[in-house]
């Protein structure tokens, strides 16, 4: 899997005839099944960039390529996990997970088998018949992960999916994501505000500047897993990343 962003720019009409630039000349690429974290100041266009990668928005300039093919609309090769789990409350967990498969016309038996497989992978097999309102916040996000994985994409896009979770649940689901990524060999692009989360999960970091967001720095996270937040190497890299985010390291 190879994802390429070439000169991505994005402008929005303010409604008074003026354009506001959100992203400017964003270029980077992902080669292979890596976890890439995107960090940057609030309002720098991180979520907009993720939506452009997903084909949900068109860039004003530049292009996104997935294995050499331009992304101009949502692709079945990508799955997206949002800040909100977006589970339908009137459906059971397994019905939510298999909904995308049903929309693709997959036969019922195959839908059931695939959904069960991914519920087992995220540890929710005992909650298959539950409704979403019966689950904790962490369990709902795990169900959202299972739903995205059930479509078997090459690339998972995550827009701050764990930001509303308490620290303990967040740490547990981060560990689950690493385990799942190792088993499924999916590439992941993760937008987050948390430097620690980015360093725990990511193989590489893309640090964006303030608006209009452009690539300020690309960093390889060469820390052995599992990563200890109190490890001196981890703490040193955390300070380096914070320096970039706070306007230093030019």
PyMOL commands that set and color helices and strands:
alter all, ss='L'
color gray80, all
select helices_A, chain A and resi 46-54+93-103+108-122+125-127+132-134+137-150+167-184+195-201+232-245
alter helices_A, ss='H'
color red, helices_A
select strands_A, chain A and resi 2-13+19-31+35-40+61-66+69-70+78-81+155-159+187-191+204-208+215-220
alter strands_A, ss='S'
color yellow, strands_A
deselect
rebuild
show_as cartoon
